[in-house]
Amino acid sequence: MNNKILTPRLNLRPFTTTDLFKLREIVENAEIAKRAGFRVSNSAFESNFFLQQLMQTNIWAITLKQSADVIGSIGLYSVSDKTHEPDPLKFEIGYMLNQDFWGTGYMKEAVYYVLQQAFQENPAYTVLASTYTENKRSKLLLEHLGFEMTGQHTLLASVLNPDPKQETYYELTEKGFREGGNYATH
């Protein structure tokens, strides 16, 4: 897929080492980590390790056009098939956004344009997603863009989740995106 994706209000581009300062605002925020399902970073070293993981193909820094500041990330991650090999026709979408920008429609815009590009590249792709059931914003975003719920599962307590949490799973095909996806920037 393209290294850069332009939307009406955003530039999606590969991460660079200079993004560490703005990324720290996201990955060192406990509320964002809790909702997105990652362990909060506790130091510049941990945040830099997080940044290194984001510097790969099909993962984009979400930046505002007017400032070029990183406000989040979005990525299409490979999914393994039953033989534990990467399935070339399936991806899982993952995203996180700086809490200062929640409710602005930026993530919906970023997800829409990433999906649009993916399905233009290959209409046979299937995009999977999951979110904690309690994360109402993420659930609404996925459903608004045409994702269909495929199931739910209760995750046992772990390092990331001291209490059991319910996770909801979704799936989207090109047809579902074309016929069921609704998009508006606000």
ZADRENZA-884741 format. One record per residue: residue number from 1; residue in three letters; x, y, z of N, C-alpha, C, CB in turn. Coordinates in steps of 0.05 Angstrom, whole numbers, plus 5000, padded with zeros to 4 digits. Glycine has a CB too. Example, Ala and Ser with C-alpha at 12.3 -4.5 7.8 and 13.67 -1.06 7.14 Angstrom:
! residues 2
{1,"ALA",{5264,4886,5156},{5246,4910,5156},{5264,4934,5156},{5226,4911,5181}}
{2,"SER",{5257,4955,5142},{5273,4979,5143},{5258,5001,5157},{5282,4988,5114}}
***
This chain:
! residues 186
{1,"MET",{5017,4976,5000},{5000,5000,5000},{5017,5025,5000},{4981,5000,5024}}
{2,"ASN",{5005,5047,4995},{5020,5072,4993},{5033,5079,5020},{5002,5095,4984}}
{3,"ASN",{5056,5091,5018},{5069,5101,5042},{5054,5124,5055},{5098,5109,5036}}
{4,"LYS",{5041,5140,5038},{5027,5164,5047},{4998,5163,5037},{5041,5190,5038}}
{5,"ILE",{4980,5171,5055},{4952,5172,5049},{4943,5200,5057},{4935,5150,5063}}
{6,"LEU",{4931,5215,5039},{4921,5241,5045},{4891,5241,5048},{4930,5261,5023}}
{7,"THR",{4881,5254,5068},{4852,5256,5073},{4846,5286,5073},{4844,5242,5100}}
{8,"PRO",{4821,5294,5076},{4815,5322,5076},{4829,5338,5098},{4785,5326,5079}}
{9,"ARG",{4833,5326,5122},{4845,5340,5144},{4871,5328,5155},{4826,5342,5167}}
{10,"LEU",{4879,5305,5145},{4901,5290,5156},{4921,5282,5135},{4891,5266,5171}}
{11,"ASN",{4946,5277,5143},{4966,5263,5128},{4973,5238,5143},{4992,5281,5123}}
{12,"LEU",{4971,5215,5130},{4980,5190,5142},{5006,5183,5128},{4958,5167,5138}}
{13,"ARG",{5027,5180,5144},{5054,5175,5134},{5069,5156,5152},{5069,5201,5131}}
{14,"PRO",{5091,5144,5142},{5106,5127,5159},{5118,5142,5183},{5130,5114,5143}}
{15,"PHE",{5121,5128,5205},{5134,5140,5229},{5163,5144,5224},{5129,5122,5254}}
{16,"THR",{5175,5165,5237},{5203,5170,5236},{5213,5173,5265},{5210,5195,5219}}
{17,"THR",{5239,5172,5269},{5250,5175,5296},{5244,5202,5308},{5281,5171,5295}}
{18,"THR",{5239,5222,5292},{5232,5249,5303},{5204,5250,5314},{5235,5269,5281}}
{19,"ASP",{5188,5229,5312},{5161,5228,5323},{5160,5221,5352},{5144,5209,5307}}
{20,"LEU",{5183,5215,5364},{5182,5204,5392},{5169,5223,5411},{5211,5199,5401}}
{21,"PHE",{5174,5249,5410},{5163,5268,5430},{5133,5267,5429},{5174,5296,5424}}
{22,"LYS",{5121,5269,5406},{5091,5269,5404},{5080,5242,5410},{5082,5279,5376}}
{23,"LEU",{5094,5221,5402},{5084,5194,5408},{5083,5189,5438},{5102,5173,5394}}
{24,"ARG",{5102,5200,5453},{5102,5197,5482},{5076,5207,5494},{5126,5211,5494}}
{25,"GLU",{5065,5228,5483},{5040,5239,5494},{5017,5218,5492},{5032,5264,5479}}
{26,"ILE",{5020,5200,5473},{4999,5180,5469},{5005,5154,5485},{4997,5173,5440}}
{27,"VAL",{5029,5143,5482},{5035,5117,5494},{5042,5118,5523},{5058,5104,5479}}
{28,"GLU",{5046,5142,5534},{5050,5145,5563},{5025,5155,5577},{5073,5165,5568}}
{29,"ASN",{5002,5155,5563},{4976,5163,5574},{4961,5137,5582},{4960,5179,5553}}
{30,"ALA",{4956,5134,5608},{4943,5110,5618},{4915,5105,5607},{4942,5110,5648}}
{31,"GLU",{4900,5126,5603},{4873,5123,5593},{4873,5113,5564},{4858,5150,5594}}
{32,"ILE",{4890,5124,5548},{4893,5114,5520},{4901,5085,5519},{4913,5132,5504}}
{33,"ALA",{4922,5078,5535},{4932,5051,5536},{4909,5032,5545},{4955,5049,5556}}
{34,"LYS",{4894,5040,5565},{4872,5023,5575},{4852,5017,5553},{4859,5035,5599}}
{35,"ARG",{4844,5037,5538},{4824,5034,5517},{4834,5019,5493},{4813,5061,5509}}
{36,"ALA",{4860,5024,5486},{4871,5012,5462},{4883,4984,5468},{4892,5030,5450}}
{37,"GLY",{4887,4977,5493},{4896,4950,5500},{4926,4946,5498},{4883,4931,5482}}
{38,"PHE",{4941,4967,5505},{4970,4963,5506},{4980,4972,5534},{4985,4979,5484}}
{39,"ARG",{5003,4962,5541},{5015,4970,5567},{5026,4998,5565},{5037,4950,5576}}
{40,"VAL",{5018,5016,5583},{5028,5043,5582},{5058,5044,5584},{5015,5060,5605}}
{41,"SER",{5070,5061,5569},{5100,5064,5570},{5106,5082,5594},{5111,5077,5544}}
{42,"ASN",{5127,5074,5608},{5135,5089,5633},{5161,5105,5630},{5138,5070,5655}}
{43,"SER",{5172,5105,5606},{5197,5120,5603},{5202,5126,5573},{5221,5104,5614}}
{44,"ALA",{5221,5144,5568},{5228,5150,5540},{5239,5124,5527},{5249,5172,5539}}
{45,"PHE",{5253,5108,5541},{5264,5083,5530},{5241,5065,5520},{5281,5068,5551}}
{46,"GLU",{5220,5061,5538},{5198,5044,5530},{5182,5056,5506},{5179,5040,5554}}
{47,"SER",{5179,5083,5507},{5165,5096,5485},{5181,5093,5459},{5160,5126,5492}}
{48,"ASN",{5207,5095,5460},{5223,5092,5436},{5221,5063,5426},{5253,5098,5443}}
{49,"PHE",{5220,5044,5443},{5215,5016,5435},{5188,5014,5420},{5217,4996,5459}}
{50,"PHE",{5168,5026,5431},{5141,5027,5419},{5143,5039,5391},{5121,5043,5437}}
{51,"LEU",{5157,5061,5389},{5161,5075,5363},{5174,5056,5343},{5177,5100,5366}}
{52,"GLN",{5194,5042,5351},{5208,5023,5333},{5189,5002,5322},{5232,5009,5347}}
{53,"GLN",{5169,4993,5339},{5150,4974,5330},{5131,4986,5309},{5134,4963,5354}}
{54,"LEU",{5127,5012,5310},{5108,5025,5292},{5122,5032,5265},{5098,5051,5305}}
{55,"MET",{5148,5030,5264},{5163,5037,5240},{5165,5013,5221},{5191,5048,5247}}
{56,"GLN",{5142,5004,5211},{5141,4982,5192},{5120,4987,5171},{5136,4955,5206}}
{57,"THR",{5119,4970,5151},{5100,4973,5129},{5071,4971,5139},{5105,4951,5108}}
{58,"ASN",{5054,4987,5126},{5026,4988,5132},{5018,4998,5159},{5014,4960,5128}}
{59,"ILE",{5036,5014,5171},{5030,5028,5196},{5037,5057,5190},{5046,5017,5221}}
{60,"TRP",{5017,5075,5197},{5020,5103,5191},{5018,5120,5216},{4999,5111,5170}}
{61,"ALA",{5033,5141,5217},{5029,5163,5236},{5006,5179,5226},{5056,5180,5241}}
{62,"ILE",{4988,5186,5244},{4966,5204,5237},{4975,5232,5245},{4939,5196,5251}}
{63,"THR",{4977,5250,5225},{4985,5277,5230},{4964,5297,5220},{5013,5283,5217}}
{64,"LEU",{4963,5320,5233},{4945,5341,5224},{4958,5355,5200},{4938,5361,5247}}
{65,"LYS",{4943,5362,5180},{4954,5376,5157},{4965,5403,5165},{4933,5380,5135}}
{66,"GLN",{4951,5418,5183},{4959,5445,5189},{4984,5446,5207},{4937,5460,5202}}
{67,"SER",{4990,5425,5222},{5013,5427,5241},{5034,5405,5236},{5003,5426,5269}}
{68,"ALA",{5026,5383,5223},{5044,5360,5219},{5050,5345,5245},{5069,5369,5205}}
{69,"ASP",{5037,5352,5267},{5042,5338,5292},{5028,5311,5292},{5031,5355,5316}}
{70,"VAL",{5042,5291,5303},{5031,5264,5305},{5010,5265,5327},{5053,5243,5312}}
{71,"ILE",{4985,5256,5320},{4964,5254,5339},{4954,5226,5344},{4940,5272,5330}}
{72,"GLY",{4965,5207,5328},{4957,5179,5332},{4971,5161,5312},{4927,5177,5328}}
{73,"SER",{4962,5136,5312},{4972,5116,5293},{4950,5099,5283},{4995,5099,5306}}
{74,"ILE",{4954,5087,5260},{4935,5068,5248},{4951,5049,5232},{4913,5083,5230}}
{75,"GLY",{4943,5023,5233},{4958,5003,5219},{4941,4980,5210},{4981,4993,5235}}
{76,"LEU",{4950,4967,5189},{4939,4941,5180},{4960,4920,5186},{4931,4942,5150}}
{77,"TYR",{4953,4902,5205},{4972,4882,5214},{4965,4855,5202},{4971,4880,5245}}
{78,"SER",{4985,4839,5195},{4980,4813,5183},{4967,4794,5203},{5006,4801,5173}}
{79,"VAL",{4951,4776,5191},{4936,4756,5207},{4945,4729,5197},{4905,4760,5203}}
{80,"SER",{4949,4711,5216},{4957,4684,5209},{4934,4666,5203},{4974,4671,5232}}
{81,"ASP",{4938,4647,5184},{4917,4628,5178},{4920,4604,5197},{4919,4619,5148}}
{82,"LYS",{4905,4583,5191},{4905,4559,5209},{4932,4545,5210},{4884,4539,5200}}
{83,"THR",{4949,4549,5190},{4975,4536,5190},{4996,4555,5202},{4983,4528,5162}}
{84,"HIS",{4988,4578,5214},{5005,4598,5226},{5022,4613,5206},{5023,4584,5246}}
{85,"GLU",{5014,4612,5181},{5027,4628,5160},{5010,4654,5156},{5029,4612,5133}}
{86,"PRO",{5023,4676,5148},{5008,4700,5143},{4987,4695,5121},{5027,4723,5135}}
{87,"ASP",{4962,4703,5126},{4941,4701,5106},{4943,4726,5089},{4913,4699,5120}}
{88,"PRO",{4949,4723,5063},{4954,4747,5046},{4928,4763,5040},{4965,4738,5020}}
{89,"LEU",{4905,4752,5048},{4880,4767,5042},{4867,4777,5067},{4861,4749,5028}}
{90,"LYS",{4880,4775,5090},{4868,4785,5115},{4887,4803,5130},{4860,4762,5134}}
{91,"PHE",{4876,4824,5141},{4890,4843,5158},{4873,4849,5182},{4897,4869,5143}}
{92,"GLU",{4887,4857,5204},{4872,4868,5227},{4879,4897,5229},{4879,4852,5253}}
{93,"ILE",{4859,4914,5232},{4864,4942,5234},{4866,4949,5264},{4841,4959,5221}}
{94,"GLY",{4885,4966,5270},{4890,4976,5297},{4895,5005,5297},{4913,4960,5311}}
{95,"TYR",{4887,5019,5317},{4891,5048,5318},{4891,5059,5346},{4869,5062,5301}}
{96,"MET",{4903,5082,5349},{4902,5096,5375},{4904,5126,5369},{4925,5087,5394}}
{97,"LEU",{4892,5142,5386},{4891,5171,5382},{4896,5186,5408},{4864,5179,5370}}
{98,"ASN",{4911,5208,5406},{4915,5225,5429},{4888,5233,5440},{4933,5250,5421}}
{99,"GLN",{4886,5232,5466},{4860,5237,5479},{4850,5266,5474},{4863,5233,5510}}
{100,"ASP",{4868,5284,5469},{4860,5312,5463},{4844,5314,5437},{4885,5329,5461}}
{101,"PHE",{4844,5293,5421},{4831,5294,5395},{4807,5275,5393},{4850,5288,5373}}
{102,"TRP",{4799,5263,5415},{4776,5245,5415},{4751,5262,5409},{4772,5231,5442}}
{103,"GLY",{4733,5251,5393},{4708,5264,5387},{4710,5284,5364},{4698,5278,5411}}
{104,"THR",{4732,5285,5350},{4736,5304,5328},{4729,5292,5300},{4764,5314,5328}}
{105,"GLY",{4726,5265,5299},{4722,5252,5273},{4748,5245,5259},{4706,5269,5256}}
{106,"TYR",{4771,5252,5271},{4797,5246,5258},{4801,5216,5254},{4820,5258,5274}}
{107,"MET",{4795,5200,5274},{4800,5171,5272},{4781,5159,5251},{4797,5157,5299}}
{108,"LYS",{4757,5167,5251},{4738,5157,5230},{4749,5164,5203},{4710,5169,5234}}
{109,"GLU",{4759,5188,5199},{4770,5196,5173},{4794,5179,5166},{4778,5226,5174}}
{110,"ALA",{4812,5174,5185},{4836,5158,5180},{4829,5130,5173},{4855,5159,5204}}
{111,"VAL",{4811,5117,5189},{4803,5090,5184},{4790,5087,5157},{4784,5080,5206}}
{112,"TYR",{4772,5106,5150},{4758,5105,5124},{4778,5105,5101},{4739,5129,5122}}
{113,"TYR",{4797,5123,5101},{4816,5125,5079},{4835,5102,5078},{4832,5151,5081}}
{114,"VAL",{4843,5090,5100},{4860,5066,5100},{4844,5043,5088},{4870,5059,5129}}
{115,"LEU",{4819,5040,5096},{4802,5019,5085},{4798,5023,5055},{4776,5017,5100}}
{116,"GLN",{4792,5047,5048},{4788,5053,5019},{4812,5045,5003},{4782,5083,5015}}
{117,"GLN",{4836,5052,5012},{4860,5045,4998},{4864,5014,4997},{4885,5058,5010}}
{118,"ALA",{4859,5001,5019},{4863,4972,5020},{4844,4958,5000},{4857,4961,5049}}
{119,"PHE",{4819,4966,5000},{4800,4953,4982},{4804,4961,4953},{4772,4960,4990}}
{120,"GLN",{4816,4984,4948},{4823,4991,4920},{4846,4974,4911},{4831,5021,4918}}
{121,"GLU",{4865,4968,4929},{4887,4951,4922},{4879,4923,4916},{4908,4951,4945}}
{122,"ASN",{4860,4912,4933},{4851,4885,4928},{4823,4882,4941},{4870,4864,4940}}
{123,"PRO",{4802,4881,4924},{4775,4878,4935},{4770,4852,4950},{4755,4880,4912}}
{124,"ALA",{4789,4832,4947},{4786,4807,4961},{4795,4807,4990},{4801,4785,4946}}
{125,"TYR",{4807,4830,4999},{4816,4832,5026},{4792,4830,5046},{4831,4858,5031}}
{126,"THR",{4798,4819,5069},{4780,4820,5092},{4795,4834,5114},{4770,4791,5101}}
{127,"VAL",{4782,4853,5127},{4795,4868,5148},{4781,4861,5174},{4794,4899,5143}}
{128,"LEU",{4796,4852,5194},{4786,4845,5220},{4792,4868,5240},{4799,4819,5230}}
{129,"ALA",{4777,4869,5261},{4781,4889,5282},{4771,4877,5308},{4767,4916,5275}}
{130,"SER",{4781,4887,5330},{4770,4880,5356},{4773,4905,5374},{4785,4855,5368}}
{131,"THR",{4755,4906,5393},{4756,4928,5413},{4744,4918,5439},{4741,4953,5402}}
{132,"TYR",{4753,4930,5460},{4740,4923,5485},{4711,4933,5483},{4754,4937,5510}}
{133,"THR",{4692,4916,5492},{4664,4922,5490},{4657,4948,5504},{4647,4899,5502}}
{134,"GLU",{4671,4955,5525},{4666,4980,5539},{4675,5005,5524},{4679,4979,5566}}
{135,"ASN",{4691,5001,5503},{4701,5024,5488},{4680,5032,5467},{4729,5017,5474}}
{136,"LYS",{4661,5047,5476},{4637,5054,5459},{4645,5069,5434},{4618,5070,5475}}
{137,"ARG",{4665,5087,5436},{4673,5103,5413},{4684,5085,5391},{4695,5124,5421}}
{138,"SER",{4701,5066,5398},{4713,5048,5378},{4691,5030,5366},{4735,5031,5391}}
{139,"LYS",{4673,5020,5382},{4652,5003,5372},{4635,5018,5352},{4634,4993,5395}}
{140,"LEU",{4627,5043,5359},{4611,5059,5341},{4625,5065,5315},{4602,5085,5354}}
{141,"LEU",{4651,5071,5317},{4667,5077,5293},{4667,5053,5274},{4696,5084,5300}}
{142,"LEU",{4673,5029,5285},{4674,5005,5268},{4646,5000,5255},{4683,4981,5284}}
{143,"GLU",{4625,5001,5271},{4599,4995,5261},{4590,5016,5240},{4578,4994,5284}}
{144,"HIS",{4597,5041,5245},{4591,5063,5226},{4603,5058,5199},{4599,5090,5238}}
{145,"LEU",{4627,5047,5199},{4641,5043,5173},{4635,5016,5160},{4671,5045,5178}}
{146,"GLY",{4615,5001,5171},{4606,4977,5158},{4616,4951,5169},{4613,4978,5130}}
{147,"PHE",{4633,4951,5190},{4642,4927,5202},{4619,4912,5215},{4664,4932,5224}}
{148,"GLU",{4619,4886,5212},{4598,4869,5224},{4610,4854,5248},{4586,4849,5203}}
{149,"MET",{4595,4854,5270},{4604,4839,5293},{4604,4809,5287},{4587,4846,5318}}
{150,"THR",{4626,4796,5295},{4627,4767,5290},{4628,4751,5316},{4652,4760,5274}}
{151,"GLY",{4631,4765,5339},{4631,4750,5364},{4642,4767,5387},{4646,4725,5361}}
{152,"GLN",{4641,4755,5410},{4651,4767,5434},{4666,4746,5451},{4629,4781,5451}}
{153,"HIS",{4684,4755,5467},{4700,4736,5483},{4708,4751,5509},{4724,4725,5468}}
{154,"THR",{4707,4738,5531},{4717,4750,5556},{4746,4743,5559},{4700,4740,5580}}
{155,"LEU",{4763,4763,5561},{4791,4760,5565},{4797,4757,5595},{4807,4784,5553}}
{156,"LEU",{4813,4738,5602},{4820,4734,5630},{4837,4757,5640},{4834,4707,5634}}
{157,"ALA",{4839,4760,5666},{4856,4781,5677},{4885,4775,5668},{4854,4781,5708}}
{158,"SER",{4900,4797,5663},{4927,4795,5653},{4943,4820,5662},{4929,4791,5622}}
{159,"VAL",{4967,4822,5653},{4984,4845,5658},{4970,4870,5647},{5012,4842,5646}}
{160,"LEU",{4959,4868,5623},{4945,4891,5611},{4919,4897,5624},{4941,4886,5581}}
{161,"ASN",{4905,4876,5632},{4878,4879,5644},{4877,4866,5671},{4857,4867,5625}}
{162,"PRO",{4879,4881,5692},{4878,4869,5719},{4851,4855,5724},{4883,4890,5740}}
{163,"ASP",{4830,4864,5711},{4804,4852,5713},{4796,4839,5686},{4782,4872,5723}}
{164,"PRO",{4780,4818,5687},{4771,4807,5661},{4756,4828,5645},{4752,4782,5666}}
{165,"LYS",{4759,4828,5618},{4746,4847,5600},{4734,4831,5577},{4766,4868,5590}}
{166,"GLN",{4712,4842,5568},{4699,4830,5544},{4709,4845,5519},{4668,4832,5546}}
{167,"GLU",{4716,4829,5499},{4726,4840,5474},{4705,4832,5452},{4754,4829,5467}}
{168,"THR",{4700,4851,5434},{4681,4847,5412},{4698,4846,5386},{4660,4869,5411}}
{169,"TYR",{4691,4826,5369},{4706,4822,5344},{4689,4830,5320},{4714,4792,5342}}
{170,"TYR",{4702,4840,5300},{4688,4850,5276},{4703,4841,5251},{4687,4881,5277}}
{171,"GLU",{4688,4843,5229},{4699,4835,5203},{4687,4854,5182},{4693,4805,5196}}
{172,"LEU",{4703,4860,5161},{4693,4877,5140},{4704,4867,5113},{4701,4907,5144}}
{173,"THR",{4687,4865,5094},{4695,4859,5066},{4691,4884,5049},{4678,4835,5055}}
{174,"GLU",{4701,4883,5025},{4698,4905,5007},{4669,4911,5002},{4713,4900,4980}}
{175,"LYS",{4653,4890,4998},{4624,4893,4994},{4611,4907,5018},{4611,4866,4988}}
{176,"GLY",{4617,4898,5042},{4606,4910,5066},{4615,4939,5069},{4615,4894,5090}}
{177,"PHE",{4639,4945,5061},{4649,4973,5063},{4634,4990,5043},{4680,4974,5057}}
{178,"ARG",{4631,4980,5019},{4617,4995,4997},{4588,4999,5003},{4621,4981,4970}}
{179,"GLU",{4575,4978,5013},{4546,4979,5017},{4538,4989,5045},{4534,4952,5013}}
{180,"GLY",{4554,4983,5065},{4545,4990,5092},{4560,5012,5105},{4547,4966,5109}}
{181,"GLY",{4583,5020,5094},{4599,5040,5107},{4587,5068,5104},{4627,5040,5096}}
{182,"ASN",{4586,5083,5125},{4577,5110,5124},{4600,5127,5132},{4552,5115,5143}}
{183,"TYR",{4605,5149,5117},{4627,5166,5124},{4620,5195,5123},{4650,5160,5105}}
{184,"ALA",{4627,5209,5143},{4626,5238,5144},{4648,5246,5163},{4598,5249,5152}}
{185,"THR",{4661,5268,5159},{4683,5276,5176},{4674,5285,5203},{4699,5298,5162}}
{186,"HIS",{4649,5291,5207},{4639,5300,5233},{4615,5284,5242},{4632,5330,5233}}
***
